[in-house]
């Protein structure tokens, strides 16, 4: 395949990939006002954002680490076995040794 044909094919594939990604991101996430941060319920690799031990989402190394959190519908955190604050969480809690 000539180089210009390959370049054109890659450009078209890139445009199609961007269009698909934009469509996937077009939905509106639930409003933060309707959700609470719930500490201690996230499974390994399924937390919603960072802690003193790691940078952000998906970096939890242990199930139910006390300082990792997930968003849950407002009022459901304690029912799920979590807490609404990280109090009592130690900076090294959940680290693999």
C-alpha positions as CSV (number, residue, x, y, z in Angstrom):
1,X,0.0,0.0,0.0
2,X,1.5,3.4,-0.9
3,X,2.4,5.7,2.0
4,X,-0.2,8.3,1.1
5,X,-3.0,5.7,1.1
6,X,-1.9,4.4,4.4
7,X,-1.8,8.0,5.9
8,X,-5.3,8.7,4.5
9,X,-6.6,5.5,6.0
10,X,-5.2,6.3,9.4
11,X,-6.6,9.8,9.3
12,X,-10.1,8.5,8.5
13,X,-9.9,5.9,11.2
14,X,-8.8,8.6,13.7
15,X,-11.7,10.8,12.8
16,X,-14.2,7.9,13.2
17,X,-12.7,7.0,16.6
18,X,-13.0,10.6,17.8
19,X,-16.6,10.8,16.7
20,X,-17.4,7.5,18.5
21,X,-15.7,8.7,21.7
22,X,-17.6,12.0,21.6
23,X,-20.9,10.2,21.3
24,X,-20.0,7.9,24.2
25,X,-19.2,10.9,26.4
26,X,-22.4,12.8,25.4
27,X,-24.5,11.4,28.2
28,X,-25.0,13.4,31.4
29,X,-23.5,11.8,34.5
30,X,-25.7,12.0,37.6
31,X,-25.5,15.3,39.4
32,X,-22.9,15.4,42.2
33,X,-25.6,16.9,44.4
34,X,-27.4,13.6,44.2
35,X,-24.4,11.5,45.2
36,X,-22.2,11.1,48.3
37,X,-18.5,10.1,48.6
38,X,-18.6,6.7,50.4
39,X,-15.3,5.7,52.0
40,X,-14.4,2.1,52.6
41,X,-16.6,0.3,50.1
42,X,-14.5,0.5,46.9
43,X,-13.1,-2.7,45.5
44,X,-9.5,-2.9,44.3
45,X,-9.3,-1.0,41.0
46,X,-12.8,0.4,41.3
47,X,-12.4,3.6,43.4
48,X,-13.6,6.9,42.0
49,X,-10.7,9.2,42.8
50,X,-7.4,9.8,44.6
51,X,-6.1,9.4,48.1
52,X,-2.7,10.2,49.8
53,X,-1.5,6.8,48.4
54,X,-2.4,7.2,44.7
55,X,-3.4,9.7,42.1
56,X,-6.9,8.9,41.0
57,X,-9.7,6.6,39.8
58,X,-9.1,2.9,39.5
59,X,-5.8,2.9,41.5
60,X,-7.1,1.2,44.7
61,X,-4.9,-1.8,45.5
62,X,-7.1,-3.5,48.1
63,X,-10.8,-4.0,48.6
64,X,-12.5,-1.8,51.2
65,X,-9.5,0.4,52.0
66,X,-10.7,3.0,54.5
67,X,-9.4,6.0,52.5
68,X,-10.6,4.9,49.0
69,X,-14.1,6.0,48.0
70,X,-16.8,5.7,45.4
71,X,-19.8,7.9,44.6
72,X,-23.1,6.4,45.7
73,X,-26.7,7.7,45.6
74,X,-27.3,10.1,48.4
75,X,-28.3,8.4,51.7
76,X,-27.1,4.9,50.8
77,X,-23.4,4.9,52.0
78,X,-24.0,3.6,55.5
79,X,-26.4,1.0,54.2
80,X,-23.6,-0.3,51.9
81,X,-21.2,-0.5,54.9
82,X,-19.3,2.6,54.2
83,X,-18.6,6.0,55.9
84,X,-19.2,9.6,54.6
85,X,-15.7,10.7,55.8
86,X,-12.2,9.2,55.7
87,X,-11.8,9.7,59.5
88,X,-9.8,6.8,61.0
89,X,-8.2,6.1,57.7
90,X,-4.4,5.8,57.8
91,X,-2.3,7.0,54.9
92,X,-0.9,3.5,54.4
93,X,-4.2,1.6,54.9
94,X,-4.8,-0.7,52.0
95,X,-1.2,-0.8,50.8
96,X,0.0,-4.1,49.7
97,X,3.0,-5.3,51.7
